[in-house]
Amino acid sequence: MSEKPSVLFVCVHNAGRSQMAAAWLRHLAGDRVEVRSAGSAPADRVNPAAVAAMREVGVDISAETPKILTVDAVEESDVCVTMGCGDTCPVFPGKRYLDWQLEDPAGRGVEAVRPIRDEIKRRVDLLIAELAPDPEV
């Protein structure tokens, strides 16, 4: 792993789960972790319910845009987290792969997205504790 760990979050549309996970990691770890997110078939925009759910907790993802998954993004990341959507991710030796089984927020209202948002935060907190613990704690 590099001096600063790098994490890539992947889901099919890069519009909900992976965007929320990337935002949580940026918000909670600051500059201690390099963060990427992508999808194999990116949507036109981030899921409005995901945007609203994150806004409720003070994290703004409204300016984010879904991005295409590239081999380079995987190669440049220490950890690749797929979001339980059966996505195919190139496998490279020395990379760590995690699959987080999470409900898909697509087509759901903010009420249904809140528990997904909260579960993603719980998992991101654990990932931060492992990869980049706060030196002041």
DSSP file with accessible surface (Angstrom, degrees, kcal/mol):
  #  RESIDUE AA STRUCTURE BP1 BP2  ACC     N-H-->O    O-->H-N    N-H-->O    O-->H-N    TCO  KAPPA ALPHA  PHI   PSI    X-CA   Y-CA   Z-CA
    1    1 A M              0   0  142      0, 0.0    76,-0.0     0, 0.0    94,-0.0   0.000 360.0 360.0 360.0 142.6    0.0    0.0    0.0
    2    2 A S        -     0   0   65      2,-0.2     4,-0.0     1,-0.1    76,-0.0  -0.117 360.0 -93.7 -70.2 173.4    1.2    3.5   -0.8
    3    3 A E  S    S+     0   0  204      1,-0.2    -1,-0.1     2,-0.1     0, 0.0   0.905 122.3  38.4 -56.2 -45.6    2.0    6.1    1.8
    4    4 A K  S    S-     0   0   92     29,-0.0    -2,-0.2   128,-0.0    -1,-0.2  -0.947  98.8-125.8-106.5 116.3   -1.6    7.5    1.5
    5    5 A P        -     0   0    9      0, 0.0    29,-2.9     0, 0.0     2,-0.4  -0.258  20.7-149.3 -63.3 150.3   -4.1    4.6    1.0
    6    6 A S  E     -a   34   0A   2     27,-0.2    73,-2.2    29,-0.0    72,-1.6  -0.984  10.4-167.4-125.6 131.7   -6.3    4.8   -2.0
    7    7 A V  E     -ab  35  79A   0     27,-2.8    29,-2.4    -2,-0.4     2,-0.5  -0.969   5.9-163.0-124.7 135.2   -9.9    3.4   -2.2
    8    8 A L  E     -ab  36  80A   1     71,-2.8    73,-3.4    -2,-0.4     2,-0.5  -0.973   6.8-158.4-115.8 123.7  -12.1    2.9   -5.2
    9    9 A F  E     -ab  37  81A   0     27,-2.3    29,-2.2    -2,-0.5     2,-0.4  -0.908  14.9-170.1-101.6 129.5  -15.8    2.4   -4.7
   10   10 A V  E     +ab  38  82A   0     71,-3.1    73,-1.9    -2,-0.5     2,-0.3  -0.975  18.4 151.8-127.4 129.5  -17.6    0.7   -7.6
   11   11 A C        -     0   0    4     27,-1.7    29,-0.4    -2,-0.4    30,-0.2  -0.928  54.2-100.3-141.3 167.8  -21.3    0.1   -8.4
   12   12 A V  S    S+     0   0   36     -2,-0.3    29,-2.8    27,-0.2    57,-0.1   0.947 117.3  22.7 -55.9 -53.7  -23.0   -0.3  -11.8
   13   13 A H  S    S-     0   0   85     29,-0.2    30,-2.5    26,-0.1    -1,-0.2   0.586  86.6-140.8 -94.9 -10.0  -24.4    3.3  -12.2
   14   14 A N  S    S+     0   0    0     24,-0.3    25,-0.1    28,-0.2    53,-0.1   0.895  74.6 107.5  49.3  43.8  -22.0    5.2   -9.9
   15   15 A A  S    S+     0   0   11     31,-0.1    32,-2.6    51,-0.1    35,-0.2   0.537  82.4   4.6-126.7 -12.1  -25.1    7.2   -8.8
   16   16 A G  S  > S+     0   0    6     30,-0.2     4,-2.8    34,-0.1     5,-0.2   0.382 123.5  28.9-136.8 -85.9  -26.0    6.0   -5.3
   17   17 A R  H  > S+     0   0    9      1,-0.2     4,-2.7     2,-0.2     5,-0.2   0.915 123.5  44.2 -57.5 -50.9  -24.0    3.6   -3.1
   18   18 A S  H  > S+     0   0    0      1,-0.2     4,-2.4     2,-0.2    -1,-0.2   0.874 114.4  50.5 -67.3 -33.7  -20.6    4.3   -4.5
   19   19 A Q  H  > S+     0   0    0      2,-0.2     4,-2.3     1,-0.2    -1,-0.2   0.922 112.4  46.5 -68.1 -42.5  -21.2    8.1   -4.5
   20   20 A M  H  X S+     0   0    0     -4,-2.8     4,-2.7     2,-0.2    -2,-0.2   0.924 113.5  49.3 -65.5 -41.6  -22.4    8.0   -0.9
   21   21 A A  H  X S+     0   0    0     -4,-2.7     4,-2.6    -5,-0.2    -2,-0.2   0.934 112.0  47.6 -63.6 -45.3  -19.4    5.8    0.2
   22   22 A A  H  X S+     0   0    0     -4,-2.4     4,-2.6     1,-0.2     5,-0.2   0.920 113.0  49.3 -62.1 -41.5  -16.9    8.1   -1.6
   23   23 A A  H  X S+     0   0    6     -4,-2.3     4,-2.7     1,-0.2    -2,-0.2   0.913 110.8  49.4 -65.5 -42.8  -18.4   11.2    0.0
   24   24 A W  H  X S+     0   0    9     -4,-2.7     4,-3.0     2,-0.2     5,-0.3   0.931 111.7  49.1 -60.4 -45.6  -18.4    9.6    3.5
   25   25 A L  H  X S+     0   0    2     -4,-2.6     4,-2.6     1,-0.2     5,-0.4   0.934 113.8  45.4 -63.1 -44.0  -14.7    8.6    3.1
   26   26 A R  H  X S+     0   0   87     -4,-2.6     4,-1.3    -5,-0.2    -1,-0.2   0.921 116.6  46.5 -60.8 -45.6  -13.8   12.1    1.9
   27   27 A H  H  < S+     0   0  106     -4,-2.7    -2,-0.2    -5,-0.2    -1,-0.2   0.905 121.6  34.3 -65.4 -43.3  -15.8   13.7    4.7
   28   28 A L  H  < S+     0   0   50     -4,-3.0    -2,-0.2    -5,-0.2    -3,-0.2   0.815 126.8  34.4 -87.8 -32.5  -14.6   11.5    7.5
   29   29 A A  H >< S-     0   0    3     -4,-2.6     3,-1.9    -5,-0.3    -3,-0.2   0.604  83.5-169.7 -99.7 -14.0  -11.0   10.8    6.5
   30   30 A G  G ><  -     0   0   41     -4,-1.3     3,-0.8    -5,-0.4    -1,-0.2  -0.325  68.7 -16.3  60.4-135.2  -10.1   14.2    4.9
   31   31 A D  G 3  S+     0   0  126      1,-0.2    -1,-0.2     3,-0.1    -5,-0.1   0.338 116.0  90.8 -88.2  10.2   -6.8   14.1    3.1
   32   32 A R  G <  S+     0   0   61     -3,-1.9     2,-0.4    -6,-0.1    -1,-0.2   0.673  92.2  39.1 -76.6 -15.6   -5.6   10.9    4.8
   33   33 A V  S <  S-     0   0    8     -3,-0.8     2,-0.4   -29,-0.1   -27,-0.2  -0.998  76.7-132.7-136.1 138.3   -7.1    8.7    2.0
   34   34 A E  E     -a    6   0A  84    -29,-2.9   -27,-2.8    -2,-0.4     2,-0.4  -0.775  32.2-156.6 -86.9 133.5   -7.3    9.2   -1.7
   35   35 A V  E     +a    7   0A  21     -2,-0.4     2,-0.3   -29,-0.2   -27,-0.2  -0.938  19.6 167.5-122.7 135.1  -10.9    8.5   -2.9
   36   36 A R  E     -a    8   0A  43    -29,-2.4   -27,-2.3    -2,-0.4     2,-0.3  -0.959   8.7-171.5-135.1 156.3  -12.3    7.4   -6.2
   37   37 A S  E     +a    9   0A   6     -2,-0.3     2,-0.3   -29,-0.2   -27,-0.2  -0.987  14.1 155.9-145.1 152.0  -15.7    6.1   -7.4
   38   38 A A  E     -a   10   0A   3    -29,-2.2   -27,-1.7    -2,-0.3     2,-0.3  -0.974  22.6-144.1-163.0 170.2  -16.8    4.7  -10.7
   39   39 A G  B     -d   68   0B   0     28,-2.3    30,-2.4    -2,-0.3   -27,-0.2  -0.984  22.2-130.9-145.3 154.9  -19.4    2.5  -12.4
   40   40 A S  S    S+     0   0   49    -29,-0.4   -27,-0.1    -2,-0.3   -28,-0.1   0.763 111.8  20.8 -76.7 -24.9  -19.4    0.0  -15.3
   41   41 A A  S    S-     0   0   49    -29,-2.8    -1,-0.3   -30,-0.2    27,-0.1  -0.608  91.9-153.8-139.5  73.4  -22.5    1.7  -16.8
   42   42 A P        -     0   0   44      0, 0.0   -28,-0.2     0, 0.0   -29,-0.2  -0.171  10.4-127.9 -57.8 141.4  -22.6    5.2  -15.3
   43   43 A A        -     0   0   35    -30,-2.5     3,-0.1     2,-0.1    -4,-0.0  -0.210  25.0-107.2 -74.8 174.4  -26.0    7.0  -15.0
   44   44 A D  S    S-     0   0  167      1,-0.2     2,-0.3    21,-0.1    -1,-0.1   0.757  96.1  -0.5 -74.2 -27.7  -26.6   10.5  -16.3
   45   45 A R  S    S-     0   0  170     20,-0.1     2,-0.2     0, 0.0    -1,-0.2  -0.975  86.7 -80.7-155.7 165.8  -26.7   11.9  -12.8
   46   46 A V        -     0   0   10     18,-0.5   -30,-0.2    -2,-0.3   -31,-0.1  -0.497  62.3 -90.9 -72.0 141.6  -26.4   11.1   -9.1
   47   47 A N     >  -     0   0   23    -32,-2.6     4,-2.2    -2,-0.2     3,-0.4  -0.323  31.0-141.1 -54.6 121.7  -29.5    9.7   -7.6
   48   48 A P  H  > S+     0   0   65      0, 0.0     4,-2.5     0, 0.0     5,-0.2   0.840 101.7  55.2 -59.4 -32.1  -31.5   12.6   -6.2
   49   49 A A  H  > S+     0   0   12      2,-0.2     4,-2.6     1,-0.2     5,-0.2   0.878 107.7  49.2 -69.3 -34.9  -32.6   10.6   -3.1
   50   50 A A  H  > S+     0   0    0     -3,-0.4     4,-2.4     2,-0.2     5,-0.2   0.919 110.8  50.5 -67.1 -41.7  -28.9    9.9   -2.4
   51   51 A V  H  X S+     0   0   17     -4,-2.2     4,-2.4     1,-0.2    10,-0.3   0.947 113.4  45.6 -59.3 -47.0  -28.2   13.6   -2.7
   52   52 A A  H  X S+     0   0   34     -4,-2.5     4,-1.8     1,-0.2    -2,-0.2   0.914 112.0  50.8 -64.8 -42.9  -31.0   14.4   -0.3
   53   53 A A  H  X S+     0   0    0     -4,-2.6     4,-0.6     1,-0.2    -1,-0.2   0.905 113.3  45.1 -64.3 -39.9  -30.1   11.7    2.2
   54   54 A M  H ><>S+     0   0    0     -4,-2.4     5,-2.4     1,-0.2     3,-1.2   0.889 107.9  57.5 -71.6 -36.1  -26.5   12.9    2.3
   55   55 A R  H ><5S+     0   0  138     -4,-2.4     3,-2.0     1,-0.3    -1,-0.2   0.876  97.5  63.6 -60.2 -36.1  -27.5   16.6    2.5
   56   56 A E  H 3<5S+     0   0   95     -4,-1.8    -1,-0.3     1,-0.3    -2,-0.2   0.779 106.5  43.6 -58.8 -28.0  -29.5   15.6    5.7
   57   57 A V  T <<5S-     0   0   54     -3,-1.2    -1,-0.3    -4,-0.6    -2,-0.2   0.170 126.0 -98.9-104.9  15.4  -26.2   14.7    7.4
   58   58 A G  T < 5S+     0   0   62     -3,-2.0     2,-0.5     1,-0.2    -3,-0.2   0.693  85.0 122.9  82.3  19.1  -24.3   17.7    6.1
   59   59 A V      < -     0   0   11     -5,-2.4     2,-0.7    -8,-0.1    -2,-0.2  -0.963  48.0-153.0-118.0 119.6  -22.5   16.1    3.2
   60   60 A D        +     0   0  104     -2,-0.5     3,-0.1     1,-0.1    -9,-0.1  -0.812  29.1 157.5 -98.2 115.4  -23.1   17.7   -0.3
   61   61 A I    >   +     0   0    2     -2,-0.7     3,-1.5   -10,-0.3    -1,-0.1   0.190  42.5 110.4-114.5  15.2  -22.8   15.4   -3.3
   62   62 A S  T 3  S+     0   0   64      1,-0.3   -16,-0.2   -11,-0.2    -1,-0.1   0.768  77.1  51.1 -64.8 -25.1  -25.0   17.4   -5.6
   63   63 A A  T 3  S+     0   0   90     -3,-0.1    -1,-0.3     2,-0.1    -2,-0.1   0.521  87.7 107.8 -90.6  -4.0  -22.0   18.5   -7.8
   64   64 A E    <   -     0   0   61     -3,-1.5   -18,-0.5   -49,-0.0    -3,-0.1  -0.365  52.7-158.3 -72.5 153.2  -20.7   14.9   -8.3
   65   65 A T        -     0   0   90    -20,-0.1   -20,-0.1    -2,-0.1   -21,-0.1  -0.992  25.9-103.4-131.3 140.6  -21.1   13.2  -11.6
   66   66 A P        -     0   0   20      0, 0.0     2,-0.3     0, 0.0   -52,-0.1  -0.354  40.0-156.9 -60.7 140.8  -21.1    9.4  -12.3
   67   67 A K        -     0   0   76    -53,-0.1   -28,-2.3   -26,-0.0     2,-0.2  -0.918  17.3-108.7-123.1 151.1  -17.8    8.2  -13.9
   68   68 A I  B     -d   39   0B 101     -2,-0.3     2,-0.3   -30,-0.2   -28,-0.2  -0.509  35.5-112.9 -78.1 140.2  -16.9    5.2  -16.0
   69   69 A L        -     0   0   28    -30,-2.4     2,-0.3    -2,-0.2    -1,-0.1  -0.594  40.5-173.2 -71.6 128.5  -14.9    2.4  -14.4
   70   70 A T     >  -     0   0   59     -2,-0.3     4,-1.5     1,-0.1     5,-0.1  -0.890  37.3-122.3-123.1 157.2  -11.4    2.2  -15.9
   71   71 A V  H  > S+     0   0   73     -2,-0.3     4,-2.9     1,-0.2     5,-0.2   0.894 114.3  57.9 -60.7 -39.9   -8.5   -0.2  -15.6
   72   72 A D  H  > S+     0   0   95      1,-0.2     4,-2.4     2,-0.2    -1,-0.2   0.897 101.3  54.5 -59.0 -40.9   -6.4    2.7  -14.5
   73   73 A A  H  4 S+     0   0   12      2,-0.2     4,-0.3     1,-0.2    -1,-0.2   0.899 112.2  44.0 -61.6 -39.3   -8.7    3.5  -11.6
   74   74 A V  H >< S+     0   0    0     -4,-1.5     3,-1.5     1,-0.2    -2,-0.2   0.946 112.9  50.9 -69.6 -46.7   -8.4    0.0  -10.3
   75   75 A E  H 3< S+     0   0   92     -4,-2.9    -2,-0.2     1,-0.3    -1,-0.2   0.854 110.2  50.4 -58.8 -35.5   -4.6   -0.1  -10.9
   76   76 A E  T 3< S+     0   0  107     -4,-2.4     2,-0.4    -5,-0.2    -1,-0.3   0.482  98.8  84.1 -84.0  -2.0   -4.2    3.1   -9.0
   77   77 A S    <   -     0   0    0     -3,-1.5   -70,-0.2    -4,-0.3     3,-0.1  -0.806  58.8-158.9-107.8 143.1   -6.2    2.0   -5.9
   78   78 A D  S    S+     0   0   25    -72,-1.6    18,-2.3    -2,-0.4     2,-0.4   0.826  87.3  31.1 -80.5 -36.9   -5.1    0.0   -3.0
   79   79 A V  E     -bc   7  96A   1    -73,-2.2   -71,-2.8    16,-0.2     2,-0.5  -0.991  66.2-163.5-127.7 131.1   -8.6   -1.2   -2.1
   80   80 A C  E     -bc   8  97A   0     16,-3.0    18,-2.6    -2,-0.4     2,-0.6  -0.972   8.2-166.6-114.8 120.1  -11.5   -1.7   -4.5
   81   81 A V  E     -bc   9  98A   0    -73,-3.4   -71,-3.1    -2,-0.5     2,-0.3  -0.932   2.2-162.6-110.4 113.3  -14.9   -1.9   -2.9
   82   82 A T  E     -bc  10  99A  20     16,-3.0    18,-3.2    -2,-0.6     2,-0.2  -0.690  19.4-132.0 -90.6 151.3  -17.7   -3.2   -5.0
   83   83 A M        -     0   0    0    -73,-1.9    19,-0.5    -2,-0.3    16,-0.1  -0.220  47.0 -92.8-104.9  44.5  -21.2   -2.4   -3.8
   84   84 A G  S    S+     0   0   18     -2,-0.2    20,-0.1    17,-0.2   -73,-0.1   0.765  92.2 117.8  63.2  29.3  -22.9   -5.8   -4.0
   85   85 A C  S    S-     0   0   35    -75,-0.2    -1,-0.1    18,-0.1   -74,-0.1   0.174  87.2-106.0-115.8  16.9  -24.3   -5.3   -7.5
   86   86 A G        +     0   0   73      1,-0.2     2,-0.1   -75,-0.0   -75,-0.1   0.716  62.5 164.9  70.3  17.6  -22.5   -8.1   -9.4
   87   87 A D        -     0   0   24    -77,-0.1     2,-0.5     1,-0.1    -1,-0.2  -0.376  36.1-127.4 -68.7 145.3  -20.2   -5.6  -11.1
   88   88 A T        -     0   0  117     -2,-0.1    -1,-0.1   -76,-0.0     0, 0.0  -0.820  27.8-176.1 -94.9 132.7  -17.1   -6.9  -12.7
   89   89 A C        -     0   0   22     -2,-0.5   -18,-0.0    -9,-0.0    -7,-0.0  -0.994  33.4-106.1-128.7 131.1  -13.9   -5.3  -11.7
   90   90 A P        -     0   0   41      0, 0.0     2,-0.5     0, 0.0   -20,-0.0  -0.313  36.2-136.7 -56.1 138.9  -10.5   -6.0  -13.2
   91   91 A V        +     0   0  115      6,-0.0   -16,-0.0   -16,-0.0   -17,-0.0  -0.898  24.5 179.5-106.3 127.5   -8.5   -8.1  -10.7
   92   92 A F    >   -     0   0   47     -2,-0.5     3,-1.7   -18,-0.1     0, 0.0  -0.971  34.8-103.1-125.2 141.1   -4.8   -7.2  -10.2
   93   93 A P  T 3  S+     0   0  130      0, 0.0     3,-0.1     0, 0.0     0, 0.0  -0.276 105.9  26.9 -59.1 143.7   -2.3   -8.9   -7.9
   94   94 A G  T 3  S+     0   0   85      1,-0.3     2,-0.3   -93,-0.0     0, 0.0   0.370  93.9 116.5  86.0  -5.9   -1.7   -7.0   -4.7
   95   95 A K    <   -     0   0   50     -3,-1.7     2,-0.5   -16,-0.0    -1,-0.3  -0.716  60.7-134.2 -93.1 147.8   -5.0   -5.2   -4.7
   96   96 A R  E     -c   79   0A  85    -18,-2.3   -16,-3.0    -2,-0.3     2,-0.4  -0.870  20.2-162.0-100.7 132.4   -7.5   -5.8   -1.9
   97   97 A Y  E     -c   80   0A  73     -2,-0.5     2,-0.4   -18,-0.2   -16,-0.2  -0.959   9.4-179.3-119.4 131.3  -11.1   -6.4   -3.0
   98   98 A L  E     -c   81   0A  40    -18,-2.6   -16,-3.0    -2,-0.4     2,-0.5  -0.969  14.0-154.3-124.1 144.7  -14.1   -6.0   -0.8
   99   99 A D  E     -c   82   0A  78     -2,-0.4     2,-0.8   -18,-0.2   -16,-0.2  -0.963   7.6-162.6-121.3 111.4  -17.8   -6.6   -1.7
  100  100 A W        -     0   0   22    -18,-3.2     2,-0.9    -2,-0.5    -2,-0.0  -0.853  13.2-144.1 -94.3 111.1  -20.3   -4.7    0.4
  101  101 A Q        +     0   0  125     -2,-0.8     2,-0.3   -18,-0.1   -17,-0.2  -0.673  38.6 157.1 -76.4 107.8  -23.7   -6.3   -0.1
  102  102 A L        -     0   0   19     -2,-0.9   -85,-0.1   -19,-0.5    14,-0.0  -0.982  45.8-102.2-135.0 146.0  -26.0   -3.2    0.1
  103  103 A E        -     0   0  115     -2,-0.3   -86,-0.1     1,-0.1   -18,-0.1  -0.341  40.6-112.2 -63.8 148.3  -29.5   -2.6   -1.2
  104  104 A D        -     0   0   69      1,-0.1    -1,-0.1   -20,-0.1   -20,-0.0  -0.721  19.1-157.5 -84.0 123.1  -29.7   -0.5   -4.4
  105  105 A P    >   +     0   0    1      0, 0.0     3,-2.2     0, 0.0    -1,-0.1   0.557  49.9 128.7 -78.0  -3.5  -31.2    2.9   -3.8
  106  106 A A  T 3  S+     0   0   56      1,-0.3     3,-0.1   -57,-0.0    -2,-0.1  -0.233  79.8   5.8 -57.0 130.8  -32.2    3.3   -7.4
  107  107 A G  T 3  S+     0   0   88      1,-0.2     2,-0.3     0, 0.0    -1,-0.3   0.535 105.9 117.4  76.2   7.4  -35.9    4.3   -7.7
  108  108 A R    <   -     0   0   99     -3,-2.2    -1,-0.2     1,-0.1   -59,-0.2  -0.754  62.8-116.3-107.2 156.6  -36.4    4.7   -4.0
  109  109 A G    >>  -     0   0   35     -2,-0.3     4,-1.3    -3,-0.1     3,-0.8  -0.277  37.8 -95.7 -82.1 172.1  -37.3    7.7   -2.0
  110  110 A V  H 3> S+     0   0   27      1,-0.3     4,-2.0     2,-0.2    -1,-0.1   0.833 121.4  63.2 -60.6 -31.9  -35.1    9.3    0.7
  111  111 A E  H 34 S+     0   0  130      1,-0.2    -1,-0.3     2,-0.2    -3,-0.0   0.892 107.9  42.4 -60.7 -38.9  -36.8    7.4    3.5
  112  112 A A  H <> S+     0   0   36     -3,-0.8     4,-0.6     1,-0.2    -1,-0.2   0.743 112.4  54.7 -78.2 -23.5  -35.5    4.1    1.9
  113  113 A V  H  X S+     0   0    0     -4,-1.3     4,-3.0     1,-0.2     3,-0.3   0.800  90.3  75.0 -82.3 -27.3  -32.1    5.5    1.2
  114  114 A R  H  X S+     0   0   82     -4,-2.0     4,-2.6     1,-0.2     5,-0.2   0.904  95.9  46.9 -54.4 -49.1  -31.4    6.7    4.8
  115  115 A P  H  > S+     0   0   80      0, 0.0     4,-2.2     0, 0.0    -1,-0.2   0.879 113.2  50.0 -64.2 -32.2  -30.7    3.2    6.2
  116  116 A I  H  X S+     0   0    8     -4,-0.6     4,-2.5    -3,-0.3    -2,-0.2   0.942 110.9  49.7 -66.4 -46.7  -28.4    2.5    3.2
  117  117 A R  H  X S+     0   0   18     -4,-3.0     4,-2.3     1,-0.2    -1,-0.2   0.925 112.2  48.2 -55.4 -45.7  -26.6    5.8    3.8
  118  118 A D  H  X S+     0   0   78     -4,-2.6     4,-2.0    -5,-0.2    -1,-0.2   0.881 110.9  49.5 -68.4 -37.0  -26.2    4.9    7.5
  119  119 A E  H  X S+     0   0   54     -4,-2.2     4,-2.2     2,-0.2    -1,-0.2   0.898 109.8  52.0 -68.5 -38.6  -24.9    1.4    6.8
  120  120 A I  H  X S+     0   0    0     -4,-2.5     4,-2.7     1,-0.2     5,-0.2   0.937 108.5  51.2 -62.1 -43.1  -22.4    2.8    4.3
  121  121 A K  H  X S+     0   0   67     -4,-2.3     4,-2.9     1,-0.2    -2,-0.2   0.927 108.0  52.6 -60.0 -42.8  -21.1    5.2    7.0
  122  122 A R  H  X S+     0   0  121     -4,-2.0     4,-1.7     1,-0.2    -1,-0.2   0.939 112.7  44.2 -58.9 -45.1  -20.7    2.4    9.5
  123  123 A R  H  X S+     0   0   55     -4,-2.2     4,-2.2     1,-0.2    -1,-0.2   0.880 112.2  51.8 -70.0 -37.5  -18.6    0.4    7.0
  124  124 A V  H  X S+     0   0    0     -4,-2.7     4,-2.9     2,-0.2     5,-0.2   0.909 106.1  55.5 -65.3 -40.6  -16.6    3.5    5.9
  125  125 A D  H  X S+     0   0   61     -4,-2.9     4,-2.2    -5,-0.2    -2,-0.2   0.923 109.6  46.6 -56.5 -43.7  -15.8    4.2    9.6
  126  126 A L  H  X S+     0   0  104     -4,-1.7     4,-1.5     2,-0.2    -1,-0.2   0.898 111.4  51.4 -66.0 -40.3  -14.4    0.7   10.0
  127  127 A L  H  X S+     0   0    5     -4,-2.2     4,-3.0     1,-0.2     5,-0.3   0.922 110.1  49.1 -64.0 -42.3  -12.4    1.0    6.8
  128  128 A I  H  X S+     0   0   15     -4,-2.9     4,-2.7     1,-0.2    -2,-0.2   0.925 107.2  54.9 -62.9 -44.0  -10.9    4.3    8.0
  129  129 A A  H  < S+     0   0   67     -4,-2.2    -1,-0.2    -5,-0.2    -2,-0.2   0.856 116.2  39.4 -58.5 -33.8  -10.0    2.8   11.3
  130  130 A E  H  < S+     0   0  110     -4,-1.5    -2,-0.2    -5,-0.1    -1,-0.2   0.912 126.6  30.0 -81.3 -46.1   -8.1    0.1    9.4
  131  131 A L  H  < S+     0   0   22     -4,-3.0    -3,-0.2     1,-0.2    -2,-0.2   0.826 136.2   7.7 -86.9 -37.7   -6.5    2.1    6.6
  132  132 A A  S  < S-     0   0   10     -4,-2.7    -1,-0.2    -5,-0.3    -2,-0.1  -0.428  70.9-169.4-149.8  65.6   -5.9    5.6    8.1
  133  133 A P        -     0   0   82      0, 0.0    -4,-0.1     0, 0.0    -3,-0.0  -0.254  40.4 -95.6 -59.3 149.3   -6.6    5.9   11.7
  134  134 A D    >   -     0   0   69      1,-0.2     3,-1.7     2,-0.1  -105,-0.0  -0.523  28.9-148.8 -67.2 120.2   -6.7    9.4   13.1
  135  135 A P  T 3  S+     0   0  110      0, 0.0    -1,-0.2     0, 0.0    -3,-0.0   0.711  94.1  60.4 -65.7 -18.0   -3.2   10.1   14.5
  136  136 A E  T 3         0   0  178      0, 0.0    -2,-0.1     0, 0.0     0, 0.0   0.469 360.0 360.0 -89.3  -0.7   -4.6   12.5   17.1
  137  137 A V    <         0   0  155     -3,-1.7     0, 0.0     0, 0.0     0, 0.0  -0.693 360.0 360.0 -99.3 360.0   -6.8    9.8   18.7
